[in-house]
Amino acid sequence: MPDGHEGLKLLILIARDEAAFDELVTGILDAGITGATIVESKGLGALLRQDMPIFSGLAALLPQHTGSRVVLSATSQPCIDRLYAYLDEMPPEQRPIGIVVPVEHTYGMGDSTNDEHADPS
């Protein structure tokens, strides 16, 4: 069933450099991506150090800074292309990890005609 959002891609960015995060947000907005969600994340090393002290020896082998922010957005390929052109201008060590996944179907993105549980009023 068509959902009115054909051609959308799920953009996943893992921002590892806290100092470059403001620049990343600027690039996201300049690319026309306005519906992004930012998730604070904790890396494995931080989890081991803070929540599982039994593994503290193993945690010592991992980098100290193991947190990041994850940006999620369902957006179009042209927006992603503009963002990647912007990211190419950033120093390599400040660039986020980027992943793009095709979206087969969407739900709850403002098109209530395809929401079987939508309120008819």
DSSP file (Angstrom, degrees, kcal/mol; ACC not computed):
  #  RESIDUE AA STRUCTURE BP1 BP2  ACC     N-H-->O    O-->H-N    N-H-->O    O-->H-N    TCO  KAPPA ALPHA  PHI   PSI    X-CA   Y-CA   Z-CA
    1    1 A M              0   0    0      0, 0.0     2,-0.0     0, 0.0   113,-0.0   0.000 360.0 360.0 360.0 126.2    0.0    0.0    0.0
    2    2 A P        -     0   0    0      0, 0.0   103,-0.1     0, 0.0     0, 0.0  -0.370 360.0-165.5 -65.1 146.2    1.5    3.4   -0.9
    3    3 A D        -     0   0    0     -2,-0.0   111,-0.1   104,-0.0   108,-0.1   0.342  39.5-110.6-118.2   6.4    2.1    5.6    2.0
    4    4 A G  S    S+     0   0    0      1,-0.1   110,-0.0   110,-0.0     0, 0.0   0.510 102.0  85.6  80.5   2.4    2.7    9.0    0.4
    5    5 A H    >   +     0   0    0    101,-0.1     3,-1.3   106,-0.0    98,-0.1  -0.189  56.9 162.2-128.3  41.1    6.3    9.0    1.4
    6    6 A E  T 3   +     0   0    0      1,-0.2    98,-0.1    99,-0.0    99,-0.0  -0.286  62.7  26.6 -62.9 146.8    7.9    7.1   -1.4
    7    7 A G  T 3  S+     0   0    0     96,-0.3    70,-0.5     1,-0.3    -1,-0.2   0.474  83.5 146.9  82.3   2.8   11.6    7.5   -1.8
    8    8 A L    <   -     0   0    0     -3,-1.3    95,-2.0    95,-0.2     2,-0.3  -0.400  30.0-159.8 -70.8 149.8   12.4    8.3    1.8
    9    9 A K  E     -AB  75 102A   0     66,-3.2    66,-2.7    93,-0.2     2,-0.7  -0.951  19.3-124.2-125.2 147.9   15.6    7.2    3.3
   10   10 A L  E     -AB  74 101A   0     91,-3.5    91,-2.1    -2,-0.3     2,-0.5  -0.856  27.5-157.4 -92.1 115.4   16.5    6.7    7.0
   11   11 A L  E     -AB  73 100A   0     62,-3.5    62,-1.7    -2,-0.7     2,-0.5  -0.827  10.4-174.5 -95.4 126.6   19.5    8.8    7.7
   12   12 A I  E     -AB  72  99A   0     87,-3.1    87,-2.6    -2,-0.5     2,-0.4  -0.985   2.6-179.1-123.7 120.9   21.6    7.7   10.7
   13   13 A L  E     -AB  71  98A   0     58,-2.4    58,-2.9    -2,-0.5     2,-0.7  -0.978  14.6-158.3-120.4 132.2   24.5    9.9   11.8
   14   14 A I  E     -AB  70  97A   0     83,-2.6    83,-2.2    -2,-0.4     2,-0.8  -0.917  11.7-158.4-110.6 105.6   26.7    9.0   14.8
   15   15 A A  E     +A   69   0A   0     54,-3.1    54,-1.7    -2,-0.7    80,-0.1  -0.747  20.4 168.2 -89.4 109.0   28.4   12.2   15.9
   16   16 A R        +     0   0    0     -2,-0.8     2,-0.8    79,-0.2    -1,-0.2   0.691  58.3  74.7 -93.5 -21.5   31.5   11.3   17.8
   17   17 A D    >   -     0   0    0     77,-0.3     3,-0.7     1,-0.2     4,-0.3  -0.829  58.3-169.4-101.7 105.9   33.1   14.7   18.0
   18   18 A E  G >  S+     0   0    0     -2,-0.8     3,-1.2     1,-0.2     4,-0.4   0.858  86.6  57.8 -60.7 -37.4   31.3   16.9   20.6
   19   19 A A  G 3  S+     0   0    0      1,-0.3     3,-0.3     2,-0.1     4,-0.3   0.800 108.9  45.4 -65.8 -28.6   33.2   20.0   19.4
   20   20 A A  G <> S+     0   0    0     -3,-0.7     4,-2.0     1,-0.2    -1,-0.3   0.382  84.8  96.2 -95.0   3.7   31.9   19.6   15.8
   21   21 A F  H <> S+     0   0    0     -3,-1.2     4,-2.5    -4,-0.3     5,-0.2   0.898  81.5  52.4 -65.2 -40.4   28.3   18.9   16.8
   22   22 A D  H  > S+     0   0    0     -4,-0.4     4,-2.1    -3,-0.3    -1,-0.2   0.906 110.4  49.1 -60.4 -40.8   27.1   22.5   16.3
   23   23 A E  H  > S+     0   0    0     -4,-0.3     4,-2.2     2,-0.2    -1,-0.2   0.880 109.3  52.5 -65.6 -37.9   28.6   22.5   12.8
   24   24 A L  H  X S+     0   0    0     -4,-2.0     4,-2.4     2,-0.2    -2,-0.2   0.924 108.5  49.7 -62.7 -45.0   26.9   19.2   12.1
   25   25 A V  H  X S+     0   0    0     -4,-2.5     4,-2.4     1,-0.2     5,-0.2   0.901 109.0  53.1 -61.7 -40.6   23.5   20.6   13.1
   26   26 A T  H  X S+     0   0    0     -4,-2.1     4,-2.8     1,-0.2    -1,-0.2   0.924 109.8  48.5 -58.6 -44.7   24.1   23.6   10.9
   27   27 A G  H  X S+     0   0    0     -4,-2.2     4,-1.8     2,-0.2    -2,-0.2   0.886 109.3  52.5 -63.6 -39.8   24.8   21.2    8.0
   28   28 A I  H  <>S+     0   0    0     -4,-2.4     5,-2.2     2,-0.2     4,-0.3   0.936 113.9  42.6 -61.4 -47.0   21.6   19.2    8.7
   29   29 A L  H ><5S+     0   0    0     -4,-2.4     3,-1.5     1,-0.2    -2,-0.2   0.908 112.3  53.0 -67.7 -42.1   19.5   22.4    8.7
   30   30 A D  H 3<5S+     0   0    0     -4,-2.8    -1,-0.2     1,-0.3    -2,-0.2   0.816 104.7  57.0 -62.2 -30.1   21.3   23.8    5.6
   31   31 A A  T 3<5S-     0   0    0     -4,-1.8    -1,-0.3    -5,-0.2    -2,-0.2   0.564 121.5-108.7 -77.3  -8.2   20.6   20.6    3.7
   32   32 A G  T < 5S+     0   0    0     -3,-1.5     2,-0.8    -4,-0.3    -3,-0.2   0.627  72.2 141.5  90.5  14.6   16.8   21.0    4.4
   33   33 A I      < +     0   0    0     -5,-2.2    -1,-0.3    -6,-0.2     3,-0.2  -0.814  10.4 154.8 -92.4 109.0   16.5   18.3    7.0
   34   34 A T        +     0   0    0     -2,-0.8     2,-0.2     1,-0.1    -1,-0.2   0.581  56.6  67.1-112.4 -13.6   14.1   19.6    9.6
   35   35 A G        +     0   0    0     39,-0.1    39,-0.4     2,-0.0     2,-0.2  -0.262  68.7 141.2-105.1  47.1   12.6   16.5   11.2
   36   36 A A        -     0   0    0     -2,-0.2     2,-0.4    -3,-0.2    37,-0.2  -0.615  38.5-150.4 -91.5 148.7   15.7   15.0   12.9
   37   37 A T  E     -C   72   0A   0     35,-2.9    35,-2.7    -2,-0.2     2,-0.5  -0.963   8.1-150.9-114.8 133.8   15.7   13.4   16.3
   38   38 A I  E     -C   71   0A   0     -2,-0.4     2,-0.5    33,-0.2    33,-0.2  -0.913  11.4-169.7-107.6 128.4   18.9   13.5   18.4
   39   39 A V  E     -C   70   0A   0     31,-2.9    31,-3.0    -2,-0.5     2,-0.3  -0.974  18.7-135.7-120.6 125.5   19.6   10.7   20.8
   40   40 A E  E     -C   69   0A   0     -2,-0.5     2,-0.3    29,-0.2    29,-0.2  -0.624  31.9-167.8 -74.2 134.8   22.2   10.8   23.5
   41   41 A S  E     -C   68   0A   0     27,-2.8    27,-1.2    -2,-0.3     2,-0.4  -0.859  18.8-143.1-127.2 161.9   24.1    7.5   23.5
   42   42 A K  E     -C   67   0A   0     -2,-0.3    25,-0.2    25,-0.2    27,-0.0  -0.990  21.5-133.3-124.6 128.6   26.6    5.8   25.7
   43   43 A G     >  -     0   0    0     23,-1.0     4,-2.2    -2,-0.4     5,-0.2  -0.239  28.2-103.3 -75.7 168.4   29.5    3.7   24.3
   44   44 A L  H  > S+     0   0    0      1,-0.2     4,-2.6     2,-0.2     5,-0.2   0.882 119.9  55.0 -59.9 -41.3   30.4    0.3   25.5
   45   45 A G  H  > S+     0   0    0      1,-0.2     4,-2.5     2,-0.2    -1,-0.2   0.919 109.0  46.8 -60.5 -44.5   33.5    1.6   27.4
   46   46 A A  H  > S+     0   0    0      1,-0.2     4,-2.7     2,-0.2     5,-0.4   0.897 111.7  51.9 -65.1 -39.7   31.3    4.0   29.4
   47   47 A L  H  X>S+     0   0    0     -4,-2.2     4,-2.3     1,-0.2     5,-0.9   0.930 111.7  46.1 -61.0 -45.7   28.8    1.3   30.1
   48   48 A L  H  X5S+     0   0    0     -4,-2.6     4,-0.7     3,-0.2     7,-0.4   0.913 116.2  45.1 -64.5 -42.6   31.5   -1.0   31.4
   49   49 A R  H  <5S+     0   0    0     -4,-2.5    -2,-0.2    -5,-0.2    -1,-0.2   0.913 125.3  29.4 -67.5 -42.7   33.2    1.7   33.5
   50   50 A Q  H  <5S+     0   0    0     -4,-2.7    -3,-0.2    -5,-0.2    -2,-0.2   0.881 132.4  23.4 -89.3 -41.4   30.0    3.1   35.0
   51   51 A D  H  <5S+     0   0    0     -4,-2.3    -3,-0.2    -5,-0.4    -2,-0.1   0.590 124.9  40.0-107.8 -12.8   27.4    0.3   35.2
   52   52 A M    ><< +     0   0    0     -5,-0.9     3,-2.6    -4,-0.7    -1,-0.2  -0.543  57.1 170.0-137.6  69.4   29.5   -2.9   35.3
   53   53 A P  G >  S+     0   0    0      0, 0.0     3,-1.9     0, 0.0     4,-0.2   0.687  71.5  75.9 -60.3 -17.5   32.6   -2.4   37.5
   54   54 A I  G 3  S+     0   0    0      1,-0.3     3,-0.3     2,-0.1     4,-0.1   0.778  98.2  47.4 -62.5 -23.5   33.4   -6.1   37.3
   55   55 A F  G X> S+     0   0    0     -3,-2.6     4,-2.2    -7,-0.4     3,-0.6   0.136  74.6 118.6-101.2  18.7   34.6   -5.4   33.8
   56   56 A S  H <> S+     0   0    0     -3,-1.9     4,-1.5     1,-0.3    -1,-0.2   0.819  71.4  57.7 -59.1 -32.4   36.7   -2.3   34.7
   57   57 A G  H 34 S+     0   0    0     -3,-0.3     4,-0.4    -4,-0.2    -1,-0.3   0.913 109.0  44.8 -62.7 -42.1   39.9   -4.0   33.5
   58   58 A L  H X4 S+     0   0    0     -3,-0.6     3,-1.5     1,-0.2     4,-0.4   0.887 108.4  57.7 -67.4 -39.5   38.4   -4.5   30.1
   59   59 A A  H >< S+     0   0    0     -4,-2.2     3,-1.4     1,-0.3    -1,-0.2   0.814  94.6  66.5 -61.9 -30.3   37.1   -0.9   30.1
   60   60 A A  T 3< S+     0   0    0     -4,-1.5    -1,-0.3     1,-0.3    -2,-0.2   0.745  96.1  56.8 -64.1 -21.7   40.7    0.4   30.6
   61   61 A L  T <  S+     0   0    0     -3,-1.5    -1,-0.3    -4,-0.4    -2,-0.2   0.626  97.3  78.0 -82.4 -13.8   41.5   -0.9   27.2
   62   62 A L  S <  S-     0   0    0     -3,-1.4     4,-0.1    -4,-0.4    -3,-0.0  -0.584  96.8 -85.9 -95.8 157.8   38.8    1.2   25.5
   63   63 A P        -     0   0    0      0, 0.0    -1,-0.1     0, 0.0    -2,-0.1  -0.249  33.2-126.3 -59.5 149.5   39.0    4.9   24.8
   64   64 A Q  S    S+     0   0    0      1,-0.2     2,-0.9    -4,-0.1    -2,-0.0   0.927  99.7  58.9 -63.1 -46.4   37.9    7.2   27.6
   65   65 A H        +     0   0    0      1,-0.1    -1,-0.2   -20,-0.0   -20,-0.0  -0.753  58.5 149.0 -90.1 106.7   35.4    9.1   25.6
   66   66 A T        +     0   0    0     -2,-0.9   -23,-1.0   -23,-0.1     2,-0.2   0.095  39.0  98.3-126.1  22.7   32.9    6.6   24.4
   67   67 A G  E     + C   0  42A   0    -25,-0.2     2,-0.3   -51,-0.1   -25,-0.2  -0.680  41.5 160.2-104.7 164.5   29.7    8.6   24.2
   68   68 A S  E     - C   0  41A   0    -27,-1.2   -27,-2.8    -2,-0.2     2,-0.4  -0.940  36.5-105.2-162.1-179.6   28.1   10.2   21.2
   69   69 A R  E     -AC  15  40A   0    -54,-1.7   -54,-3.1    -2,-0.3     2,-0.5  -0.978  25.4-149.3-120.8 138.6   24.9   11.6   19.7
   70   70 A V  E     -AC  14  39A   0    -31,-3.0   -31,-2.9    -2,-0.4     2,-0.5  -0.929   5.8-156.7-110.8 128.0   22.9    9.8   17.2
   71   71 A V  E     -AC  13  38A   0    -58,-2.9   -58,-2.4    -2,-0.5     2,-0.4  -0.907  11.3-173.5-105.1 127.2   20.9   11.7   14.6
   72   72 A L  E     +AC  12  37A   0    -35,-2.7   -35,-2.9    -2,-0.5     2,-0.3  -0.973  12.4 156.9-121.1 134.5   17.9   10.0   13.0
   73   73 A S  E     -A   11   0A   0    -62,-1.7   -62,-3.5    -2,-0.4     2,-0.7  -0.942  37.2-141.1-157.5 135.4   15.8   11.4   10.2
   74   74 A A  E     +A   10   0A   0    -39,-0.4     2,-0.2    -2,-0.3   -64,-0.2  -0.884  52.0 143.2 -91.2 115.9   13.5   10.1    7.5
   75   75 A T  E     -A    9   0A   0    -66,-2.7   -66,-3.2    -2,-0.7     2,-0.2  -0.816  48.1 -83.8-146.7-179.9   14.4   12.3    4.6
   76   76 A S     >  -     0   0    0     -2,-0.2     4,-1.9   -68,-0.2     3,-0.2  -0.521  34.8-114.8 -94.0 160.2   14.9   12.4    0.8
   77   77 A Q  H  > S+     0   0    0    -70,-0.5     4,-2.8     1,-0.2     5,-0.2   0.885 114.4  57.0 -62.2 -40.1   18.0   11.5   -1.2
   78   78 A P  H  > S+     0   0    0      0, 0.0     4,-2.1     0, 0.0    -1,-0.2   0.900 107.6  48.6 -60.0 -37.9   18.5   15.1   -2.4
   79   79 A C  H  > S+     0   0    0      2,-0.2     4,-2.3     1,-0.2    -2,-0.2   0.906 111.9  49.3 -65.0 -40.9   18.7   16.3    1.2
   80   80 A I  H  X S+     0   0    0     -4,-1.9     4,-2.8     2,-0.2     5,-0.2   0.909 109.4  51.9 -64.3 -42.1   21.2   13.6    2.1
   81   81 A D  H  X S+     0   0    0     -4,-2.8     4,-2.0     1,-0.2    -1,-0.2   0.908 110.3  48.5 -61.7 -42.0   23.3   14.5   -1.0
   82   82 A R  H  X S+     0   0    0     -4,-2.1     4,-1.8     2,-0.2    -1,-0.2   0.907 112.6  49.0 -64.0 -40.9   23.4   18.1    0.2
   83   83 A L  H  X S+     0   0    0     -4,-2.3     4,-2.8     1,-0.2    -2,-0.2   0.930 109.9  50.3 -64.9 -44.7   24.3   17.1    3.7
   84   84 A Y  H  X S+     0   0    0     -4,-2.8     4,-2.0     1,-0.2    -1,-0.2   0.870 108.0  53.6 -63.3 -35.9   27.1   14.8    2.5
   85   85 A A  H  X S+     0   0    0     -4,-2.0     4,-0.5     2,-0.2    -1,-0.2   0.899 111.4  46.8 -62.6 -39.8   28.5   17.6    0.3
   86   86 A Y  H >< S+     0   0    0     -4,-1.8     3,-1.3     1,-0.2     4,-0.4   0.922 110.9  50.9 -65.7 -45.2   28.6   19.8    3.5
   87   87 A L  H >< S+     0   0    0     -4,-2.8     3,-1.4     1,-0.3    -2,-0.2   0.821  99.0  65.7 -64.9 -30.7   30.2   17.0    5.5
   88   88 A D  H 3< S+     0   0    0     -4,-2.0    -1,-0.3     1,-0.3    -2,-0.2   0.756  97.0  57.4 -61.8 -23.3   32.9   16.5    2.9
   89   89 A E  T << S+     0   0    0     -3,-1.3    -1,-0.3    -4,-0.5    -2,-0.2   0.626  90.9  89.6 -82.2 -14.1   34.1   20.1    3.8
   90   90 A M  S <  S-     0   0    0     -3,-1.4     5,-0.1    -4,-0.4   -70,-0.0  -0.488  95.6 -92.3 -79.5 151.9   34.6   19.1    7.5
   91   91 A P    >>  -     0   0    0      0, 0.0     3,-2.2     0, 0.0     4,-0.8  -0.408  39.5-117.6 -59.4 140.3   37.9   17.8    8.7
   92   92 A P  G >4 S+     0   0    0      0, 0.0     3,-0.7     0, 0.0    -2,-0.1   0.822 112.5  57.4 -52.9 -36.2   37.8   14.0    8.5
   93   93 A E  G 34 S+     0   0    0      1,-0.2    -3,-0.0   -76,-0.0     0, 0.0   0.666 108.3  48.0 -72.3 -13.9   38.3   13.5   12.3
   94   94 A Q  G <4 S+     0   0    0     -3,-2.2   -77,-0.3    -7,-0.1    -1,-0.2   0.556  86.9 107.6 -99.3 -10.9   35.2   15.7   12.9
   95   95 A R    <<  -     0   0    0     -4,-0.8   -79,-0.2    -3,-0.7     2,-0.1  -0.389  67.6-125.5 -70.2 143.1   32.9   13.9   10.4
   96   96 A P        -     0   0    0      0, 0.0     2,-0.5     0, 0.0   -81,-0.2  -0.374  27.6-100.2 -77.4 165.0   30.1   11.7   11.8
   97   97 A I  E     -B   14   0A   0    -83,-2.2   -83,-2.6    -2,-0.1     2,-0.4  -0.770  46.4-155.6 -79.2 130.1   29.6    8.1   10.8
   98   98 A G  E     +B   13   0A   0     -2,-0.5     2,-0.4   -85,-0.2   -85,-0.2  -0.925  18.8 176.4-119.0 137.0   26.8    8.1    8.3
   99   99 A I  E     -B   12   0A   0    -87,-2.6   -87,-3.1    -2,-0.4     2,-0.4  -0.999   8.5-165.8-135.8 135.6   24.4    5.4    7.3
  100  100 A V  E     -B   11   0A   0     -2,-0.4   -89,-0.2   -89,-0.2    -2,-0.0  -0.991   7.6-176.9-125.4 129.6   21.5    5.6    4.9
  101  101 A V  E     -B   10   0A   0    -91,-2.1   -91,-3.5    -2,-0.4    -2,-0.0  -0.982  30.1-113.1-126.6 133.1   18.8    2.9    4.7
  102  102 A P  E     -B    9   0A   0      0, 0.0     2,-0.6     0, 0.0   -93,-0.2  -0.373  28.2-134.2 -62.5 143.6   15.9    2.7    2.3
  103  103 A V        -     0   0    0    -95,-2.0   -96,-0.3     1,-0.2   -95,-0.2  -0.896  19.8-175.1-102.5 122.0   12.5    3.1    3.9
  104  104 A E        -     0   0    0     -2,-0.6     2,-0.3     1,-0.3    -1,-0.2   0.864  69.4  -2.1 -82.3 -38.9    9.9    0.6    2.8
  105  105 A H        -     0   0    0   -103,-0.1     2,-0.3   -99,-0.0    -1,-0.3  -0.994  61.2-150.7-153.6 148.7    6.9    2.1    4.7
  106  106 A T        -     0   0    0     -2,-0.3     2,-0.3    -3,-0.1  -101,-0.1  -0.868   6.8-167.6-121.7 159.7    6.1    4.9    7.1
  107  107 A Y        +     0   0    0     -2,-0.3     5,-0.1     1,-0.1     8,-0.1  -0.989  68.8  11.1-145.4 133.0    3.6    5.3    9.9
  108  108 A G  S    S+     0   0    0     -2,-0.3     4,-0.1     3,-0.2    -1,-0.1   0.750  76.3 131.4  76.6  23.9    2.5    8.3   11.8
  109  109 A M  S    S-     0   0    0      2,-0.2    -1,-0.1     1,-0.0     3,-0.1  -0.076  90.9 -79.6-101.7  34.9    4.3   10.9    9.6
  110  110 A G  S    S+     0   0    0      1,-0.1     2,-0.8     2,-0.0     3,-0.1   0.441 103.3 110.4  91.0  -1.2    1.3   13.2    9.2
  111  111 A D    >   +     0   0    0      1,-0.1     3,-1.6  -108,-0.1    -3,-0.2  -0.760  37.7 175.3-108.1  85.6   -0.6   11.3    6.5
  112  112 A S  G >   +     0   0    0     -2,-0.8     3,-1.1     1,-0.3     6,-0.2   0.592  65.6  81.3 -70.1  -9.6   -3.6   10.0    8.4
  113  113 A T  G 3  S+     0   0    0      1,-0.3    -1,-0.3    -3,-0.1    -2,-0.0   0.750  99.1  41.2 -66.8 -20.5   -5.1    8.5    5.2
  114  114 A N  G <  S+     0   0    0     -3,-1.6     2,-0.9  -111,-0.1    -1,-0.3   0.316  90.4 100.3-107.4   6.6   -2.8    5.5    5.7
  115  115 A D    X   -     0   0    0     -3,-1.1     3,-2.2     1,-0.2    -8,-0.0  -0.829  56.2-162.7 -96.9 105.0   -3.2    5.2    9.4
  116  116 A E  T 3  S+     0   0    0     -2,-0.9    -1,-0.2     1,-0.3    -4,-0.0   0.745  91.8  47.3 -60.5 -23.1   -5.7    2.4   10.1
  117  117 A H  T 3  S+     0   0    0     -3,-0.1    -1,-0.3     2,-0.1    -5,-0.0   0.228  83.3 134.5-103.2  13.6   -6.2    3.7   13.6
  118  118 A A    <   -     0   0    0     -3,-2.2    -6,-0.0    -6,-0.2    -5,-0.0  -0.326  65.0-109.8 -67.7 145.4   -6.7    7.4   12.7
  119  119 A D        -     0   0    0      1,-0.1    -1,-0.1     2,-0.0    -2,-0.1  -0.639  23.3-147.6 -72.2 120.9   -9.5    9.3   14.3
  120  120 A P              0   0    0      0, 0.0    -1,-0.1     0, 0.0    -2,-0.1   0.621 360.0 360.0 -70.6 -11.5  -12.0    9.9   11.5
  121  121 A S              0   0    0      0, 0.0    -2,-0.0     0, 0.0    -3,-0.0   0.494 360.0 360.0 -81.0 360.0  -13.1   13.3   12.9
